[in-house]
Amino acid sequence: MFDRTAFEMWLDFDEDQMQMLAGRNESGDYLHATIAIQWEAWQAATKAEREACAKVCEELVRGYDMSGNKYDVPKHYSPRLCASAIRATTKGLT
């Protein structure tokens, strides 16, 4: 599950709206079709984002490892380097 709490905070509903629009049944599915569709889109976008981030990190490592072995990481490689590379891909996005 891709952080339902963050999704519900993004909806920015007050308590009454949450009960009426973002209420869920016993299996956890949203009762309101629009909210259910938005939740599906949120999950799909989050999955795509995480996959894109993983690819940025993999490509960064491949850049240091000329053999193509993505697991042979140099000692100076750090999470900050990967984070910077990911953030560079977001330039121009809102």
MIGU-745570 format. One line per field, with one value per atom (N, C-alpha, C): residue number from 1; x, y, z. Coordinates in Angstrom, 1 decimal, always signed. Layout:
<nuvos>
nr: (NUM / ...);
east: (X / ...);
north: (Y / ...);
up: (Z / ...);
</nuvos>
This chain:
<nuvos>
nr: (1 / 1 / 1 / 2 / 2 / 2 / 3 / 3 / 3 / 4 / 4 / 4 / 5 / 5 / 5 / 6 / 6 / 6 / 7 / 7 / 7 / 8 / 8 / 8 / 9 / 9 / 9 / 10 / 10 / 10 / 11 / 11 / 11 / 12 / 12 / 12 / 13 / 13 / 13 / 14 / 14 / 14 / 15 / 15 / 15 / 16 / 16 / 16 / 17 / 17 / 17 / 18 / 18 / 18 / 19 / 19 / 19 / 20 / 20 / 20 / 21 / 21 / 21 / 22 / 22 / 22 / 23 / 23 / 23 / 24 / 24 / 24 / 25 / 25 / 25 / 26 / 26 / 26 / 27 / 27 / 27 / 28 / 28 / 28 / 29 / 29 / 29 / 30 / 30 / 30 / 31 / 31 / 31 / 32 / 32 / 32 / 33 / 33 / 33 / 34 / 34 / 34 / 35 / 35 / 35 / 36 / 36 / 36 / 37 / 37 / 37 / 38 / 38 / 38 / 39 / 39 / 39 / 40 / 40 / 40 / 41 / 41 / 41 / 42 / 42 / 42 / 43 / 43 / 43 / 44 / 44 / 44 / 45 / 45 / 45 / 46 / 46 / 46 / 47 / 47 / 47 / 48 / 48 / 48 / 49 / 49 / 49 / 50 / 50 / 50 / 51 / 51 / 51 / 52 / 52 / 52 / 53 / 53 / 53 / 54 / 54 / 54 / 55 / 55 / 55 / 56 / 56 / 56 / 57 / 57 / 57 / 58 / 58 / 58 / 59 / 59 / 59 / 60 / 60 / 60 / 61 / 61 / 61 / 62 / 62 / 62 / 63 / 63 / 63 / 64 / 64 / 64 / 65 / 65 / 65 / 66 / 66 / 66 / 67 / 67 / 67 / 68 / 68 / 68 / 69 / 69 / 69 / 70 / 70 / 70 / 71 / 71 / 71 / 72 / 72 / 72 / 73 / 73 / 73 / 74 / 74 / 74 / 75 / 75 / 75 / 76 / 76 / 76 / 77 / 77 / 77 / 78 / 78 / 78 / 79 / 79 / 79 / 80 / 80 / 80 / 81 / 81 / 81 / 82 / 82 / 82 / 83 / 83 / 83 / 84 / 84 / 84 / 85 / 85 / 85 / 86 / 86 / 86 / 87 / 87 / 87 / 88 / 88 / 88 / 89 / 89 / 89 / 90 / 90 / 90 / 91 / 91 / 91 / 92 / 92 / 92 / 93 / 93 / 93 / 94 / 94 / 94);
east: (+0.8 / +0.0 / +0.9 / +0.5 / +1.4 / +0.8 / +1.0 / +0.8 / -0.6 / -1.6 / -3.0 / -3.1 / -2.3 / -2.4 / -2.0 / -1.0 / -0.6 / -1.6 / -2.2 / -3.3 / -4.5 / -4.9 / -6.0 / -5.7 / -4.5 / -4.1 / -4.1 / -3.7 / -3.8 / -5.2 / -6.2 / -7.6 / -8.0 / -7.4 / -7.7 / -9.1 / -9.8 / -11.2 / -11.3 / -12.3 / -12.6 / -13.2 / -13.4 / -13.9 / -15.2 / -16.1 / -17.4 / -17.3 / -16.5 / -16.2 / -15.5 / -14.6 / -13.9 / -14.9 / -15.8 / -16.8 / -17.7 / -18.1 / -19.1 / -18.4 / -17.3 / -16.6 / -15.5 / -14.8 / -13.7 / -13.9 / -15.2 / -15.5 / -15.1 / -14.8 / -14.4 / -15.3 / -15.4 / -16.1 / -15.2 / -15.7 / -15.0 / -13.7 / -13.6 / -12.4 / -11.4 / -11.8 / -10.9 / -11.0 / -12.0 / -12.2 / -13.0 / -12.7 / -13.5 / -14.9 / -15.8 / -17.2 / -17.6 / -17.0 / -17.2 / -16.3 / -16.9 / -16.2 / -15.1 / -15.3 / -14.3 / -13.1 / -13.3 / -12.2 / -11.5 / -12.2 / -11.6 / -10.7 / -11.1 / -10.3 / -9.1 / -9.3 / -8.1 / -7.1 / -7.6 / -6.7 / -5.9 / -6.6 / -5.9 / -4.9 / -5.2 / -4.2 / -3.0 / -3.3 / -2.3 / -1.3 / -1.8 / -1.0 / -0.1 / -0.8 / -0.1 / +1.1 / +0.8 / +1.8 / +2.9 / +2.6 / +3.6 / +4.5 / +3.9 / +4.7 / +5.6 / +5.1 / +5.9 / +7.0 / +6.7 / +7.7 / +8.9 / +8.5 / +9.5 / +10.4 / +9.8 / +10.5 / +11.5 / +11.0 / +11.9 / +13.0 / +12.8 / +13.9 / +14.9 / +14.4 / +15.3 / +16.2 / +15.6 / +16.3 / +17.4 / +17.1 / +18.1 / +19.3 / +19.0 / +20.1 / +20.9 / +20.2 / +20.9 / +21.8 / +21.3 / +22.1 / +23.3 / +23.1 / +24.2 / +25.3 / +24.9 / +25.9 / +26.6 / +25.8 / +26.4 / +27.4 / +27.1 / +28.0 / +29.4 / +29.4 / +30.7 / +31.4 / +30.5 / +31.0 / +31.0 / +32.0 / +32.1 / +31.7 / +31.8 / +31.5 / +30.0 / +29.2 / +27.7 / +27.2 / +28.1 / +27.6 / +27.2 / +25.9 / +25.3 / +25.6 / +26.1 / +26.4 / +27.8 / +28.7 / +30.0 / +30.1 / +29.8 / +29.7 / +31.0 / +31.5 / +32.7 / +32.5 / +33.6 / +33.5 / +32.9 / +33.2 / +32.7 / +31.3 / +30.6 / +29.2 / +28.4 / +27.4 / +26.6 / +25.2 / +24.3 / +22.9 / +22.7 / +23.5 / +23.3 / +23.5 / +24.5 / +24.7 / +23.5 / +22.9 / +21.7 / +20.5 / +20.4 / +19.3 / +19.4 / +20.6 / +20.9 / +20.5 / +20.9 / +20.5 / +19.0 / +18.3 / +16.8 / +16.3 / +16.7 / +16.2 / +16.4 / +17.5 / +17.8 / +16.8 / +16.2 / +15.1 / +13.8 / +13.7 / +12.4 / +12.4 / +13.5 / +13.6 / +12.6 / +11.8 / +10.8 / +9.4 / +9.3 / +8.0 / +7.4 / +6.1 / +5.4 / +5.0);
north: (-1.2 / +0.0 / +1.2 / +2.2 / +3.4 / +4.6 / +4.5 / +5.6 / +6.3 / +5.6 / +6.1 / +7.3 / +7.4 / +8.6 / +9.8 / +9.8 / +10.9 / +11.3 / +10.2 / +10.5 / +11.2 / +10.7 / +11.3 / +12.8 / +13.0 / +14.4 / +15.3 / +14.7 / +15.5 / +15.8 / +15.0 / +15.3 / +16.5 / +16.8 / +18.0 / +18.2 / +17.2 / +17.2 / +17.5 / +18.1 / +18.2 / +16.9 / +16.7 / +15.5 / +15.0 / +15.9 / +15.5 / +15.0 / +15.8 / +15.4 / +14.1 / +13.8 / +12.5 / +11.4 / +11.6 / +10.5 / +10.3 / +11.4 / +11.3 / +10.9 / +11.5 / +11.3 / +10.2 / +10.2 / +9.2 / +8.1 / +7.8 / +6.7 / +5.4 / +4.3 / +3.1 / +1.9 / +0.9 / -0.3 / -1.2 / -2.3 / -3.2 / -3.8 / -3.8 / -4.3 / -3.2 / -2.0 / -0.8 / -0.1 / -0.5 / +0.2 / +1.5 / +2.6 / +3.8 / +3.6 / +4.2 / +4.1 / +5.0 / +6.1 / +7.1 / +6.8 / +6.6 / +6.2 / +7.2 / +8.5 / +9.4 / +9.3 / +9.1 / +9.0 / +7.7 / +6.6 / +5.3 / +5.4 / +6.2 / +6.3 / +7.2 / +8.2 / +9.0 / +8.2 / +7.3 / +6.5 / +5.5 / +5.0 / +4.1 / +4.9 / +6.1 / +6.9 / +7.3 / +7.6 / +7.9 / +6.7 / +5.5 / +4.4 / +4.1 / +4.3 / +4.0 / +5.1 / +6.3 / +7.4 / +7.2 / +6.7 / +6.5 / +5.3 / +4.3 / +3.1 / +3.6 / +4.3 / +4.8 / +5.7 / +6.6 / +7.5 / +6.7 / +5.7 / +4.9 / +4.1 / +3.6 / +2.8 / +3.8 / +5.0 / +5.9 / +6.3 / +6.5 / +6.8 / +5.6 / +4.4 / +3.3 / +3.2 / +3.5 / +3.5 / +4.6 / +5.8 / +6.8 / +6.3 / +5.7 / +5.2 / +4.1 / +3.2 / +2.1 / +2.7 / +3.7 / +4.3 / +5.0 / +5.6 / +6.3 / +5.3 / +4.2 / +3.2 / +2.6 / +2.4 / +1.9 / +2.9 / +4.2 / +5.2 / +5.1 / +4.6 / +4.4 / +3.1 / +2.1 / +0.8 / +0.5 / +0.6 / +0.4 / -1.0 / -2.0 / -3.4 / -3.6 / -2.7 / -2.9 / -3.7 / -4.1 / -4.7 / -3.7 / -3.5 / -2.5 / -2.6 / -3.8 / -4.0 / -3.7 / -3.4 / -3.1 / -1.6 / -1.2 / +0.3 / +0.8 / +1.9 / +2.5 / +3.0 / +3.1 / +3.5 / +4.9 / +5.8 / +7.2 / +7.4 / +6.3 / +6.4 / +6.6 / +7.4 / +7.7 / +7.9 / +7.7 / +8.0 / +9.4 / +10.3 / +11.7 / +11.9 / +11.2 / +11.3 / +10.8 / +9.7 / +9.2 / +10.2 / +10.7 / +11.7 / +12.9 / +13.4 / +14.5 / +14.2 / +13.0 / +12.6 / +12.5 / +12.0 / +11.9 / +13.3 / +14.2 / +15.6 / +16.3 / +16.0 / +16.6 / +16.3 / +15.1 / +14.7 / +15.5 / +16.2 / +16.9 / +18.3 / +18.8 / +20.2 / +20.5 / +21.5 / +21.9 / +21.3 / +20.4 / +19.8 / +20.7 / +20.7 / +21.5 / +20.7);
up: (+0.0 / +0.0 / +0.0 / -0.8 / -0.9 / -0.1 / +1.1 / +2.1 / +2.0 / +2.4 / +2.4 / +3.2 / +4.3 / +5.2 / +4.4 / +3.6 / +2.8 / +1.8 / +1.2 / +0.2 / +0.8 / +2.0 / +2.7 / +3.1 / +3.5 / +3.8 / +2.6 / +1.4 / +0.2 / -0.2 / +0.1 / -0.1 / +0.6 / +1.7 / +2.5 / +2.8 / +3.3 / +3.7 / +5.2 / +5.6 / +7.0 / +7.5 / +8.8 / +9.3 / +8.7 / +8.5 / +7.9 / +6.5 / +5.7 / +4.3 / +4.3 / +5.2 / +5.2 / +5.4 / +6.3 / +6.5 / +5.3 / +4.7 / +3.6 / +2.3 / +2.0 / +0.7 / +0.7 / +1.8 / +1.8 / +2.8 / +3.1 / +3.9 / +3.2 / +4.0 / +3.4 / +3.9 / +3.2 / +3.6 / +4.4 / +4.8 / +5.7 / +5.1 / +3.8 / +3.1 / +2.8 / +3.2 / +3.1 / +1.8 / +0.9 / -0.3 / -0.1 / -0.8 / -0.7 / -1.2 / -0.6 / -1.0 / -2.1 / -2.2 / -3.3 / -4.5 / -5.6 / -6.8 / -7.2 / -7.1 / -7.5 / -6.6 / -5.3 / -4.4 / -4.6 / -4.9 / -5.3 / -6.5 / -7.5 / -8.7 / -8.4 / -7.6 / -7.2 / -6.4 / -5.6 / -4.8 / -5.7 / -6.7 / -7.7 / -8.4 / -8.8 / -9.6 / -8.7 / -7.4 / -6.4 / -6.3 / -6.2 / -6.0 / -7.3 / -8.5 / -9.7 / -9.9 / -9.6 / -9.7 / -8.7 / -7.5 / -6.5 / -7.0 / -7.5 / -7.9 / -9.1 / -10.0 / -11.2 / -10.7 / -9.7 / -9.2 / -8.6 / -7.7 / -7.0 / -8.0 / -9.1 / -10.1 / -10.8 / -11.1 / -11.8 / -10.9 / -9.6 / -8.7 / -8.6 / -8.6 / -8.5 / -9.8 / -10.9 / -12.2 / -12.2 / -11.6 / -11.5 / -10.7 / -9.6 / -8.8 / -9.5 / -10.2 / -10.9 / -12.0 / -12.7 / -13.8 / -13.2 / -12.1 / -11.5 / -11.1 / -10.6 / -10.2 / -11.5 / -12.5 / -13.8 / -14.4 / -14.1 / -14.6 / -13.9 / -12.7 / -12.0 / -12.3 / -12.8 / -13.0 / -14.5 / -15.1 / -16.6 / -17.0 / -16.1 / -16.5 / -16.7 / -16.2 / -16.3 / -15.1 / -14.2 / -12.9 / -11.9 / -11.8 / -11.0 / -9.5 / -9.1 / -7.6 / -7.2 / -8.1 / -7.8 / -7.6 / -6.4 / -6.1 / -5.5 / -6.1 / -5.5 / -4.1 / -3.3 / -1.9 / -1.8 / -2.7 / -2.6 / -3.0 / -3.4 / -3.7 / -2.4 / -2.5 / -1.2 / -1.6 / -0.6 / -0.8 / -1.2 / -0.7 / -1.1 / -2.6 / -3.2 / -4.6 / -5.4 / -4.9 / -5.6 / -5.4 / -4.2 / -3.9 / -4.8 / -5.0 / -5.9 / -7.3 / -7.7 / -9.1 / -9.3 / -8.3 / -8.4 / -8.4 / -7.6 / -7.5 / -8.8 / -9.5 / -10.8 / -11.8 / -11.7 / -12.7 / -12.5 / -11.3 / -11.1 / -11.5 / -12.0 / -12.4 / -13.5 / -13.3 / -14.3 / -13.9 / -12.9 / -12.5 / -11.5 / -11.4 / -10.4 / -9.3);
</nuvos>
